[in-house]
Amino acid sequence: MPIVGQSAETTDWVSRFADEVIEESERRAPGKPVVVASGLSPSGPIHLGNLREVMTPHLVADEIRRRGHQVRHLISWDDYDRYRKVPAGVPGVDDSWGEHIGKPLTSVPAPKGSAHPNWAEHFKAAMVDALAELGVEFDGISQTAQYTSGVYREQILHAMAHRGDIDAILDQYRTKKAPAAAKKQQKPLDEAEVEAAEGSGAAAEDDGSSGSAGYFPYKPYCGNCEKDLTTVTSYDDATTELSYTCNACGFSETVRLNEFNRGKLVWKVDWPMRWAYEGVVFEPSGVDHSSPGSSFQVGGQIVGIFGGKQPIGPMYAFVGISGMAKMSSSKGGVPTPGDALKIMEPQLLRWLYARRRPNQSFKIAFDQEIQRLYDEWDKLDAKVADGTALPADVAAHARAVGTAGGELPRTARVLPYRTLASVADITAGHADQALRILSELDPGNPLSALDEARPRYDKAEAWINTQVPADQRTIVRAEPDAELLKSLDEASQQSLRLLLDGLASNWSLDGLTHLVYGVPKVQAGFSADATPKELPAEIKTAQRAFFALLYQLLVSRDTGPRLPTLLLAVGQERVRALLGE
């Protein structure tokens, strides 16, 4: 069954795509499993923008699976792509990796200290771990394995036989058209030019081997240096005899393409070939792939040469990052799903992708905004539980907390993320102190073990330790600020007395919240229970001044963690000492 029985006006985007994909799959391949796909290149850390390439089809596939249909979510690991450049800031990698540019990613050494056999496997492993934690079920396909085992041999020979047709399609979109005579003599791009073309997202002028023998949609990897800086110099359709020369090392050889497995179709031909080969019905593409002349647009024509159809392919917008600290494990690079999962539960990360349509951009918070996101998530959780959430929100929540296979593991005792972060900040890794504070939050139902608050507590602690700069961490004073205490006027001294008198009877999170907000009200002659509507505007000013005084006396700053949490963390005896009792 689908997640919710909704009218057409209120269904969420996932349900709408699932309807369309099921219908299209039945037209194309009746009775067969629905095929959705993603493609990831393990050329470096696979970032949170790439995760949208996976989460969009995953959510649709999961809805299709919930309805009782068979579905395959393919992830093509583009590990037979060329190594384009040495990414900045990757631990265990230096400039010497530049000598491998042009080789297949699986032929490049892994970073120093890695337990993995090559570059591609190193970066793929981190993504596989993250997807497992996120509950993403998929069938992984290594393009190195596909090409080097000859799986695509018939498709390669077919592409070579129809190279003229492919060239004519590509020529419609080439941004720099050369005269026919000059085109025949066009030199292949060198490494710097390839970098410029690929880095700029140009219509990729290197869309095939175009030397004196004409255009070819296939690039051999050199038999000597393993690089793809090669030019096909001749090809015989009858015998499949192919000759090439390497422009990097000068090596040349002649091979039979019907038994040669060391090369691949160029990207704009490779992608539509796979659509046809796998029978893909649904595959999204990023904004960069959806512009005129881009791979998705051109592929829509080339796929017909292989007897296939272009998938339903929504364009997805970029995913932004809010405030990632430089101390992150990505070392200044774009953060990965693994980085996000260190500081947030998988349910929250799934929800961020599920609640926005693919063409809507959004940000993933690594800064203080993560606390607001968690508050929003917890409110939604409560609304779903009491039946007051809107249907589309109920659907997004259900997609976040589990899959067709069941619910994801979750924190047993849900406490506010901002409270957990404050406790982790103040206790600086002392688990026994953290448990003491958390057990006092609700004396009527105390936390008996820190494990009850895990993994959310661990995520909040990781956020404090990796994303909050040292100058923003909370350090409780060791001794009272005698000078400040001496300088206080009578009104300030009275506010401290009112607080101290109420500590013992209000020693819980709710009690202390009522107390600290109530002191300025009582001082002004109002009840501590008075609502904002019953109070003059000046009370808010008095509250801010009172809070700033408490922060200065406790942590020598004007701001800090929420005061009720801070008071519980410091402990009643120490609070009394620091406030001058």
Beta strands, then each sheet from edge to edge (+ up, - down):
strand 1: 34-40
strand 2: 71-77
strand 3: 139-142
strand 4: 209-211
strand 5: 214-216
strand 6: 218-220
strand 7: 230-235
strand 8: 241-246
strand 9: 252-256
strand 10: 263-265
strand 11: 285-286
strand 12: 315-316
strand 13: 319-322
strand 14: 362-365
strand 15: 402-403
strand 16: 406-407
sheet 1: 1+ 2+ 3+
sheet 2: 4+ 5-
sheet 3: 6+ 10-
sheet 4: 7+ 8- 9+
sheet 5: 11+ 12+
sheet 6: 13+ 14+
sheet 7: 15+ 16-
end
